[in-house]
Amino acid sequence: MHIREAIQSDYEHLTDNSISMGCYRELPERIHYAYALEDRNRPIMLGGIVLMTPTTAWCWMDWTQEAKDRARDSYRIVRDWLDVTAKEDNIKRLMAAVRTDFDAAINTVKHLGFTRESILKNFFDEDDGYMYVSFPS
């Protein structure tokens, strides 16, 4: 036996023969989405989405002080981008992990419409995190 990179026919075979029903017949066309929020020709925030399943995605973002200084506009633009991306790609569940002691990030995900779902023990090395979720319409 050996391991190799999976190809489309592997997914098709497994969906017809799976005992756990954990495999999807087709891979999504895109798995990673990345974006930059720009102001005056330079990025002030980076973020992205990584599909975990065809309808569930993991979100991440990193802000500069400039983006934070313009928080209202930044939140609106990012929230709109998340909504459009989720709708276009049929994403039903967005997730974001945040350190339990990172108040600024907690406020950010709340402003973006996420709600806390659970605690993630030792998620950030030995530090706990919160799982935040959003269910785009």
ChimeraX attribute file (.defattr): number of C-alpha atoms within 10 A of each C-alpha:
attribute: neighborCount
match mode: 1-to-1
recipient: residues
	/A:1	3
	/A:2	3
	/A:3	5
	/A:4	6
	/A:5	5
	/A:6	8
	/A:7	9
	/A:8	10
	/A:9	11
	/A:10	12
	/A:11	17
	/A:12	15
	/A:13	12
	/A:14	16
	/A:15	17
	/A:16	12
	/A:17	11
	/A:18	12
	/A:19	9
	/A:20	8
	/A:21	10
	/A:22	10
	/A:23	17
	/A:24	15
	/A:25	15
	/A:26	13
	/A:27	14
	/A:28	12
	/A:29	8
	/A:30	10
	/A:31	13
	/A:32	12
	/A:33	13
	/A:34	12
	/A:35	14
	/A:36	16
	/A:37	16
	/A:38	13
	/A:39	11
	/A:40	6
	/A:41	7
	/A:42	9
	/A:43	15
	/A:44	19
	/A:45	20
	/A:46	15
	/A:47	15
	/A:48	16
	/A:49	22
	/A:50	17
	/A:51	18
	/A:52	14
	/A:53	16
	/A:54	17
	/A:55	14
	/A:56	18
	/A:57	22
	/A:58	17
	/A:59	20
	/A:60	15
	/A:61	17
	/A:62	12
	/A:63	18
	/A:64	11
	/A:65	10
	/A:66	13
	/A:67	19
	/A:68	16
	/A:69	10
	/A:70	11
	/A:71	15
	/A:72	11
	/A:73	12
	/A:74	20
	/A:75	18
	/A:76	13
	/A:77	14
	/A:78	18
	/A:79	16
	/A:80	13
	/A:81	13
	/A:82	19
	/A:83	15
	/A:84	15
	/A:85	15
	/A:86	21
	/A:87	13
	/A:88	9
	/A:89	13
	/A:90	14
	/A:91	21
	/A:92	15
	/A:93	18
	/A:94	22
	/A:95	22
	/A:96	21
	/A:97	23
	/A:98	23
	/A:99	18
	/A:100	16
	/A:101	12
	/A:102	10
	/A:103	10
	/A:104	11
	/A:105	17
	/A:106	20
	/A:107	11
	/A:108	17
	/A:109	24
	/A:110	15
	/A:111	15
	/A:112	17
	/A:113	14
	/A:114	20
	/A:115	18
	/A:116	17
	/A:117	12
	/A:118	12
	/A:119	16
	/A:120	16
	/A:121	12
	/A:122	11
	/A:123	15
	/A:124	13
	/A:125	8
	/A:126	8
	/A:127	12
	/A:128	17
	/A:129	21
	/A:130	20
	/A:131	19
	/A:132	21
	/A:133	22
	/A:134	18
	/A:135	15
	/A:136	17
	/A:137	11
